[in-house]
Structure formats: C-alpha cells, structure tokens
Amino acid sequence: MYTSNTVKTAALGLAAAALAMSGCNSSSTADSEALTITPANAASTIASAVSSTNGVLSDVPVGADTAQAPSVLDILKLSDDLVENSTGTSLVSSPTGIMVNDFCDGGNGNFTNNYNAMTASKTGSITFTGCRFFGVTLDGSLSYNLDWTEPSGAYSYDFAGNISADWNGIVTSIRNLDYSVEGDNASGDYSVNTYNNSVSFSNGRGYNVSLLAPITGNEFTTGPACPTAGSVLVTGAIGTRARGTIDYPKVNIEYDDGSGTFTTVATVSCTDIFPVDRPFLLRNHI
C-alpha cells in the first residue's frame, strides 16, 4: 500500500528533490526552452539526467542551469512502489484484469492501477490524477511490465509513458519515457538497456536523454552505487550535447558545441554522478 516505508522513502525523495533543487534557479523560463550545454555544466547535466535522491539529493552535484523539481528516476521509483504495493480503497475485476483505485495523501487526488498478474509477472498501467505525495502532485500515466524469479533471481521490468510532477508550481514534465532494466539478484548482475526521455522544467531548462550503450554493473563486485560500463547522452539547445561514458571507477565527460565533435572536458569519480545506492531502481525483491 502507498503508506509503506518504501513508498514513503520514494515520496520523501520527491519532496527532497524539489526542495533542494528549486533554490538553484529562480527564473521563470518557459518549460519548453532547452538548456544550452557548456563545458562548465556538462558534468552536472549528466548527473542531473541520471540523478536519484533516495532522500539525499543535496549530495548530487547539479549546477544552477539544471535546476529542477523531482527527477525522472525519483518518479519512477515511487510509481514502481505503488505498482507493487498498492492495495486500494476499491478493487474490482475489469475486462483487462484487476483495477485498483486509491486516494493519495490527505485525499488529494487519486491513482488507478489496472493490471494483469501471474505468479511471477505483472503487466498493466498506473494513472495519476492530481495525486499528491509529500507535497508533490503527480499527473499522467505509465505502462509497465514486470517479470521476476522467486524467491530471488532473474528479473526484468519496463516502464513507458508521460508524467509530470509539480512541487509548489515547479514542474518536471517527462515525455516519451522508455525505460527497461534486467538483472539477477542472485548474481548481482544488472543492465539498464533503455533510458530514453524528454524532460522540461518550469523553473529551469529541458533536454533529451538517451543511452548510447547499456549501463551495466554488478552489485557485489563494485557495490550498488556505481555501474561499471555504459554511456548516456544528453542533448540540449542548438545541438549542444554532453556524453558521459562510465569506465569504473571514473566517468569520462565529453562536450559537443553543436558541431558534431565531442571533446573531453572532465573525468570525475563515478560517485559524483551516481551518489546513492541503486540509482536505477535495482530491486531487492518483487
């Protein structure tokens, strides 16, 4: 249910994200304006694109130009918890499976989880309508497909859709989200195979995010925070781009001024980009 500790942690992360980052930029820039990526903000933009707070967003090295409300991964984590744990105030059978309706904090808005479930899989969609959690209001919908092995072992899950998060008028709008990860809790191996989205911020600027190579790692070999390989691309205004390539324990940051040529501008510690454990929703359980 949405009052579980895991959901509270995710929701608190949303609030922390909004609070910590809203002070970075007080501009009223329209959310359709794209961020111009520069050598100075390339690393912080990469960090922003893959940030996840887990309640400690103040540790994320995000620059003023990428001021934002809750991150894509924060919203995914909360949605994932609700998908798995919501019991609902109304549970009915529908032609497409089971439909769960539930209220959000203080009765502010609601969410609907419509799904089919088997012994080791769950497929459906979750829709938020003015749904408020710890001061953050969610609107939109995400489809999902979860598969796992009991009691622990291989898993895969996918999310796709469009959703927005509003914290005191500071809005993160996520469009065309396509996210997939697979792994094995027994071996510790994982691979984020898809992470595509377009994000805009009502108090900052937007960009497009995609993976150039899957983000892979092993929780037991290098720990749960840092992946060992992979490459993420962020595209901003006038063709400017930032590319982060993971070569554990470092991340190589490159910048393209729009000419199509990348130049290395920094090499940073992996923990500067991924400062918290399980940044990509790696599961302890289903």
TIDOVO-465357 format. One record per residue (C-alpha): residue number from 1; x, y, z. Coordinates in nm, 3 decimals. Last residue first. Example, Ala and Ser with C-alpha at 12.3 -4.5 7.8 and 13.67 -1.06 7.14 Angstrom:
atom finu: 2, u: 1.367, v: -0.106, w: 0.714
atom finu: 1, u: 1.230, v: -0.450, w: 0.780
# end
This chain:
atom finu: 286, u: 0.937, v: -0.807, w: -0.610
atom finu: 285, u: 1.258, v: -0.805, w: -0.411
atom finu: 284, u: 1.582, v: -0.615, w: -0.357
atom finu: 283, u: 1.532, v: -0.446, w: -0.691
atom finu: 282, u: 1.757, v: -0.216, w: -0.886
atom finu: 281, u: 1.565, v: 0.106, w: -0.936
atom finu: 280, u: 1.836, v: 0.273, w: -1.148
atom finu: 279, u: 2.024, v: 0.461, w: -0.875
atom finu: 278, u: 2.059, v: 0.152, w: -0.656
atom finu: 277, u: 2.280, v: 0.316, w: -0.394
atom finu: 276, u: 2.335, v: 0.692, w: -0.397
atom finu: 275, u: 2.598, v: 0.929, w: -0.538
atom finu: 274, u: 2.577, v: 0.819, w: -0.905
atom finu: 273, u: 2.742, v: 1.104, w: -1.099
atom finu: 272, u: 2.994, v: 1.216, w: -0.838
atom finu: 271, u: 3.011, v: 0.853, w: -0.718
atom finu: 270, u: 3.161, v: 0.754, w: -1.052
atom finu: 269, u: 3.453, v: 0.989, w: -0.985
atom finu: 268, u: 3.507, v: 1.253, w: -1.248
atom finu: 267, u: 3.696, v: 1.288, w: -1.576
atom finu: 266, u: 3.636, v: 1.627, w: -1.731
atom finu: 265, u: 3.611, v: 1.826, w: -2.056
atom finu: 264, u: 3.669, v: 1.560, w: -2.321
atom finu: 263, u: 3.581, v: 1.698, w: -2.664
atom finu: 262, u: 3.298, v: 1.568, w: -2.883
atom finu: 261, u: 3.254, v: 1.672, w: -3.246
atom finu: 260, u: 2.910, v: 1.715, w: -3.406
atom finu: 259, u: 2.943, v: 2.093, w: -3.445
atom finu: 258, u: 2.678, v: 2.159, w: -3.182
atom finu: 257, u: 2.919, v: 2.254, w: -2.905
atom finu: 256, u: 2.980, v: 1.887, w: -2.819
atom finu: 255, u: 3.105, v: 1.809, w: -2.469
atom finu: 254, u: 3.258, v: 1.498, w: -2.314
atom finu: 253, u: 3.255, v: 1.366, w: -1.956
atom finu: 252, u: 3.451, v: 1.047, w: -1.875
atom finu: 251, u: 3.312, v: 0.868, w: -1.570
atom finu: 250, u: 3.554, v: 0.701, w: -1.330
atom finu: 249, u: 3.554, v: 0.388, w: -1.110
atom finu: 248, u: 3.463, v: 0.227, w: -1.343
atom finu: 247, u: 3.479, v: 0.337, w: -1.705
atom finu: 246, u: 3.140, v: 0.501, w: -1.749
atom finu: 245, u: 3.094, v: 0.726, w: -2.053
atom finu: 244, u: 2.905, v: 1.052, w: -2.003
atom finu: 243, u: 2.816, v: 1.249, w: -2.314
atom finu: 242, u: 2.702, v: 1.610, w: -2.313
atom finu: 241, u: 2.540, v: 1.774, w: -2.614
atom finu: 240, u: 2.480, v: 2.112, w: -2.776
atom finu: 239, u: 2.263, v: 2.092, w: -3.089
atom finu: 238, u: 2.124, v: 2.443, w: -3.058
atom finu: 237, u: 1.967, v: 2.365, w: -2.717
atom finu: 236, u: 2.020, v: 2.045, w: -2.522
atom finu: 235, u: 2.105, v: 1.682, w: -2.591
atom finu: 234, u: 2.207, v: 1.445, w: -2.308
atom finu: 233, u: 2.383, v: 1.119, w: -2.396
atom finu: 232, u: 2.449, v: 0.831, w: -2.157
atom finu: 231, u: 2.720, v: 0.565, w: -2.192
atom finu: 230, u: 2.772, v: 0.232, w: -2.021
atom finu: 229, u: 3.019, v: 0.047, w: -1.801
atom finu: 228, u: 3.095, v: -0.041, w: -1.438
atom finu: 227, u: 2.784, v: 0.092, w: -1.263
atom finu: 226, u: 2.837, v: 0.268, w: -0.931
atom finu: 225, u: 2.605, v: 0.269, w: -0.630
atom finu: 224, u: 2.528, v: -0.096, w: -0.550
atom finu: 223, u: 2.883, v: -0.215, w: -0.485
atom finu: 222, u: 3.167, v: -0.289, w: -0.725
atom finu: 221, u: 3.172, v: -0.669, w: -0.728
atom finu: 220, u: 2.853, v: -0.750, w: -0.536
atom finu: 219, u: 2.621, v: -0.504, w: -0.706
atom finu: 218, u: 2.743, v: -0.592, w: -1.054
atom finu: 217, u: 2.731, v: -0.342, w: -1.335
atom finu: 216, u: 2.586, v: -0.240, w: -1.666
atom finu: 215, u: 2.456, v: 0.079, w: -1.828
atom finu: 214, u: 2.361, v: -0.015, w: -2.182
atom finu: 213, u: 2.536, v: 0.183, w: -2.458
atom finu: 212, u: 2.440, v: 0.510, w: -2.628
atom finu: 211, u: 2.164, v: 0.566, w: -2.375
atom finu: 210, u: 1.919, v: 0.851, w: -2.423
atom finu: 209, u: 1.823, v: 1.183, w: -2.262
atom finu: 208, u: 1.662, v: 1.491, w: -2.416
atom finu: 207, u: 1.688, v: 1.832, w: -2.250
atom finu: 206, u: 1.491, v: 2.095, w: -2.063
atom finu: 205, u: 1.550, v: 2.419, w: -1.882
atom finu: 204, u: 1.481, v: 2.572, w: -1.543
atom finu: 203, u: 1.184, v: 2.684, w: -1.337
atom finu: 202, u: 0.915, v: 2.509, w: -1.542
atom finu: 201, u: 1.140, v: 2.210, w: -1.606
atom finu: 200, u: 1.139, v: 2.004, w: -1.924
atom finu: 199, u: 1.235, v: 1.641, w: -1.973
atom finu: 198, u: 1.249, v: 1.425, w: -2.285
atom finu: 197, u: 1.306, v: 1.057, w: -2.220
atom finu: 196, u: 1.507, v: 0.749, w: -2.313
atom finu: 195, u: 1.659, v: 0.501, w: -2.070
atom finu: 194, u: 1.682, v: 0.160, w: -2.235
atom finu: 193, u: 1.910, v: -0.137, w: -2.161
atom finu: 192, u: 1.985, v: -0.082, w: -1.794
atom finu: 191, u: 2.187, v: -0.397, w: -1.726
atom finu: 190, u: 2.227, v: -0.583, w: -1.398
atom finu: 189, u: 2.450, v: -0.851, w: -1.245
atom finu: 188, u: 2.428, v: -0.920, w: -0.872
atom finu: 187, u: 2.449, v: -1.298, w: -0.918
atom finu: 186, u: 2.147, v: -1.388, w: -0.703
atom finu: 185, u: 1.953, v: -1.065, w: -0.761
atom finu: 184, u: 1.975, v: -1.112, w: -1.136
atom finu: 183, u: 1.928, v: -0.827, w: -1.377
atom finu: 182, u: 1.716, v: -0.658, w: -1.636
atom finu: 181, u: 1.631, v: -0.293, w: -1.693
atom finu: 180, u: 1.395, v: -0.106, w: -1.923
atom finu: 179, u: 1.287, v: 0.256, w: -1.957
atom finu: 178, u: 1.103, v: 0.442, w: -2.232
atom finu: 177, u: 0.968, v: 0.784, w: -2.135
atom finu: 176, u: 0.816, v: 0.975, w: -2.425
atom finu: 175, u: 0.757, v: 1.288, w: -2.218
atom finu: 174, u: 0.853, v: 1.385, w: -1.866
atom finu: 173, u: 0.739, v: 1.722, w: -1.730
atom finu: 172, u: 0.907, v: 1.836, w: -1.407
atom finu: 171, u: 0.708, v: 2.124, w: -1.261
atom finu: 170, u: 0.787, v: 2.390, w: -1.002
atom finu: 169, u: 0.449, v: 2.535, w: -0.907
atom finu: 168, u: 0.478, v: 2.441, w: -0.541
atom finu: 167, u: 0.610, v: 2.094, w: -0.634
atom finu: 166, u: 0.450, v: 1.963, w: -0.952
atom finu: 165, u: 0.543, v: 1.625, w: -1.104
atom finu: 164, u: 0.452, v: 1.537, w: -1.463
atom finu: 163, u: 0.400, v: 1.208, w: -1.648
atom finu: 162, u: 0.422, v: 1.055, w: -1.993
atom finu: 161, u: 0.459, v: 0.686, w: -2.076
atom finu: 160, u: 0.682, v: 0.380, w: -2.062
atom finu: 159, u: 0.809, v: 0.146, w: -1.789
atom finu: 158, u: 0.987, v: -0.188, w: -1.825
atom finu: 157, u: 1.092, v: -0.462, w: -1.590
atom finu: 156, u: 1.323, v: -0.759, w: -1.588
atom finu: 155, u: 1.416, v: -1.004, w: -1.315
atom finu: 154, u: 1.648, v: -1.302, w: -1.260
atom finu: 153, u: 1.699, v: -1.447, w: -0.914
atom finu: 152, u: 1.533, v: -1.432, w: -0.578
atom finu: 151, u: 1.237, v: -1.610, w: -0.421
atom finu: 150, u: 1.102, v: -1.631, w: -0.682
atom finu: 149, u: 1.201, v: -1.524, w: -1.032
atom finu: 148, u: 1.084, v: -1.194, w: -1.180
atom finu: 147, u: 0.889, v: -1.028, w: -1.459
atom finu: 146, u: 0.741, v: -0.677, w: -1.459
atom finu: 145, u: 0.574, v: -0.494, w: -1.749
atom finu: 144, u: 0.467, v: -0.133, w: -1.711
atom finu: 143, u: 0.252, v: 0.142, w: -1.857
atom finu: 142, u: 0.286, v: 0.490, w: -1.712
atom finu: 141, u: 0.022, v: 0.760, w: -1.675
atom finu: 140, u: -0.013, v: 1.131, w: -1.616
atom finu: 139, u: -0.040, v: 1.368, w: -1.321
atom finu: 138, u: 0.163, v: 1.377, w: -0.999
atom finu: 137, u: 0.150, v: 1.636, w: -0.721
atom finu: 136, u: 0.446, v: 1.669, w: -0.482
atom finu: 135, u: 0.385, v: 1.793, w: -0.126
atom finu: 134, u: 0.451, v: 1.461, w: 0.047
atom finu: 133, u: 0.254, v: 1.266, w: -0.213
atom finu: 132, u: -0.026, v: 1.439, w: -0.405
atom finu: 131, u: -0.216, v: 1.272, w: -0.688
atom finu: 130, u: -0.379, v: 1.529, w: -0.916
atom finu: 129, u: -0.485, v: 1.236, w: -1.134
atom finu: 128, u: -0.221, v: 0.964, w: -1.156
atom finu: 127, u: -0.257, v: 0.663, w: -1.386
atom finu: 126, u: -0.084, v: 0.326, w: -1.343
atom finu: 125, u: -0.071, v: 0.075, w: -1.626
atom finu: 124, u: -0.056, v: -0.301, w: -1.656
atom finu: 123, u: 0.158, v: -0.611, w: -1.659
atom finu: 122, u: 0.265, v: -0.822, w: -1.361
atom finu: 121, u: 0.482, v: -1.132, w: -1.364
atom finu: 120, u: 0.593, v: -1.419, w: -1.143
atom finu: 119, u: 0.275, v: -1.596, w: -1.034
atom finu: 118, u: 0.059, v: -1.408, w: -1.285
atom finu: 117, u: -0.087, v: -1.060, w: -1.264
atom finu: 116, u: -0.297, v: -0.849, w: -1.501
atom finu: 115, u: -0.315, v: -0.479, w: -1.423
atom finu: 114, u: -0.502, v: -0.151, w: -1.381
atom finu: 113, u: -0.353, v: 0.071, w: -1.111
atom finu: 112, u: -0.554, v: 0.387, w: -1.059
atom finu: 111, u: -0.427, v: 0.691, w: -0.872
atom finu: 110, u: -0.607, v: 0.956, w: -0.673
atom finu: 109, u: -0.618, v: 1.324, w: -0.594
atom finu: 108, u: -0.565, v: 1.493, w: -0.259
atom finu: 107, u: -0.732, v: 1.258, w: -0.010
atom finu: 106, u: -0.484, v: 1.360, w: 0.257
atom finu: 105, u: -0.202, v: 1.186, w: 0.073
atom finu: 104, u: -0.329, v: 0.994, w: -0.231
atom finu: 103, u: -0.652, v: 0.804, w: -0.275
atom finu: 102, u: -0.668, v: 0.458, w: -0.424
atom finu: 101, u: -0.827, v: 0.273, w: -0.714
atom finu: 100, u: -0.718, v: -0.081, w: -0.804
atom finu: 99, u: -0.828, v: -0.242, w: -1.131
atom finu: 98, u: -0.769, v: -0.612, w: -1.190
atom finu: 97, u: -0.769, v: -0.763, w: -1.539
atom finu: 96, u: -0.842, v: -0.620, w: -1.884
atom finu: 95, u: -1.217, v: -0.686, w: -1.884
atom finu: 94, u: -1.228, v: -0.546, w: -1.529
atom finu: 93, u: -1.231, v: -0.706, w: -1.186
atom finu: 92, u: -1.263, v: -0.464, w: -0.896
atom finu: 91, u: -1.051, v: -0.329, w: -0.610
atom finu: 90, u: -1.155, v: -0.007, w: -0.441
atom finu: 89, u: -0.974, v: 0.156, w: -0.148
atom finu: 88, u: -0.650, v: 0.024, w: -0.289
atom finu: 87, u: -0.395, v: -0.245, w: -0.211
atom finu: 86, u: -0.095, v: -0.061, w: -0.355
atom finu: 85, u: 0.234, v: -0.246, w: -0.313
atom finu: 84, u: 0.386, v: -0.337, w: -0.648
atom finu: 83, u: 0.254, v: -0.062, w: -0.874
atom finu: 82, u: 0.285, v: 0.193, w: -0.592
atom finu: 81, u: 0.650, v: 0.104, w: -0.534
atom finu: 80, u: 0.725, v: 0.123, w: -0.907
atom finu: 79, u: 0.550, v: 0.459, w: -0.937
atom finu: 78, u: 0.759, v: 0.600, w: -0.650
atom finu: 77, u: 1.079, v: 0.472, w: -0.805
atom finu: 76, u: 0.984, v: 0.601, w: -1.150
atom finu: 75, u: 0.915, v: 0.949, w: -1.013
atom finu: 74, u: 1.252, v: 0.961, w: -0.839
atom finu: 73, u: 1.418, v: 0.824, w: -1.154
atom finu: 72, u: 1.277, v: 1.103, w: -1.370
atom finu: 71, u: 1.390, v: 1.369, w: -1.121
atom finu: 70, u: 1.181, v: 1.575, w: -0.885
atom finu: 69, u: 1.183, v: 1.954, w: -0.948
atom finu: 68, u: 1.464, v: 2.106, w: -1.143
atom finu: 67, u: 1.757, v: 2.343, w: -1.157
atom finu: 66, u: 1.977, v: 2.236, w: -1.447
atom finu: 65, u: 2.137, v: 2.574, w: -1.509
atom finu: 64, u: 2.226, v: 2.609, w: -1.141
atom finu: 63, u: 2.450, v: 2.303, w: -1.144
atom finu: 62, u: 2.373, v: 1.959, w: -1.003
atom finu: 61, u: 2.637, v: 1.779, w: -0.798
atom finu: 60, u: 2.403, v: 1.537, w: -0.615
atom finu: 59, u: 2.477, v: 1.530, w: -0.241
atom finu: 58, u: 2.185, v: 1.760, w: -0.159
atom finu: 57, u: 1.967, v: 1.491, w: -0.317
atom finu: 56, u: 1.996, v: 1.277, w: -0.007
atom finu: 55, u: 1.642, v: 1.139, w: 0.039
atom finu: 54, u: 1.680, v: 0.848, w: -0.200
atom finu: 53, u: 1.775, v: 1.123, w: -0.445
atom finu: 52, u: 1.811, v: 0.974, w: -0.790
atom finu: 51, u: 2.006, v: 1.156, w: -1.055
atom finu: 50, u: 2.055, v: 1.017, w: -1.407
atom finu: 49, u: 1.979, v: 1.333, w: -1.608
atom finu: 48, u: 2.100, v: 1.563, w: -1.328
atom finu: 47, u: 2.438, v: 1.392, w: -1.313
atom finu: 46, u: 2.479, v: 1.429, w: -1.692
atom finu: 45, u: 2.386, v: 1.797, w: -1.659
atom finu: 44, u: 2.632, v: 1.842, w: -1.373
atom finu: 43, u: 2.912, v: 1.701, w: -1.587
atom finu: 42, u: 2.831, v: 1.919, w: -1.891
atom finu: 41, u: 2.781, v: 2.240, w: -1.692
atom finu: 40, u: 3.117, v: 2.410, w: -1.742
atom finu: 39, u: 3.188, v: 2.267, w: -2.087
atom finu: 38, u: 2.852, v: 2.411, w: -2.197
atom finu: 37, u: 2.503, v: 2.268, w: -2.255
atom finu: 36, u: 2.235, v: 2.516, w: -2.357
atom finu: 35, u: 1.923, v: 2.406, w: -2.174
atom finu: 34, u: 1.608, v: 2.384, w: -2.382
atom finu: 33, u: 1.316, v: 2.621, w: -2.352
atom finu: 32, u: 0.980, v: 2.441, w: -2.348
atom finu: 31, u: 0.950, v: 2.478, w: -1.971
atom finu: 30, u: 0.923, v: 2.853, w: -2.002
atom finu: 29, u: 1.187, v: 3.035, w: -1.800
atom finu: 28, u: 1.051, v: 3.174, w: -1.475
atom finu: 27, u: 1.396, v: 3.206, w: -1.323
atom finu: 26, u: 1.453, v: 3.132, w: -0.956
atom finu: 25, u: 1.737, v: 2.890, w: -1.017
atom finu: 24, u: 1.918, v: 2.666, w: -0.771
atom finu: 23, u: 1.659, v: 2.710, w: -0.496
atom finu: 22, u: 1.424, v: 2.462, w: -0.656
atom finu: 21, u: 1.692, v: 2.195, w: -0.635
atom finu: 20, u: 1.695, v: 2.101, w: -0.269
atom finu: 19, u: 1.325, v: 2.143, w: -0.212
atom finu: 18, u: 1.206, v: 1.963, w: -0.524
atom finu: 17, u: 1.443, v: 1.674, w: -0.481
atom finu: 16, u: 1.370, v: 1.645, w: -0.111
atom finu: 15, u: 0.998, v: 1.628, w: -0.184
atom finu: 14, u: 1.047, v: 1.354, w: -0.440
atom finu: 13, u: 1.285, v: 1.168, w: -0.209
atom finu: 12, u: 1.023, v: 1.187, w: 0.061
atom finu: 11, u: 0.788, v: 1.016, w: -0.183
atom finu: 10, u: 1.041, v: 0.742, w: -0.252
atom finu: 9, u: 1.106, v: 0.687, w: 0.117
atom finu: 8, u: 0.734, v: 0.691, w: 0.193
atom finu: 7, u: 0.681, v: 0.432, w: -0.079
atom finu: 6, u: 0.941, v: 0.203, w: 0.073
atom finu: 5, u: 0.806, v: 0.257, w: 0.423
atom finu: 4, u: 0.455, v: 0.155, w: 0.320
atom finu: 3, u: 0.179, v: 0.418, w: 0.314
atom finu: 2, u: 0.115, v: 0.356, w: -0.056
atom finu: 1, u: 0.000, v: 0.000, w: 0.000
# end
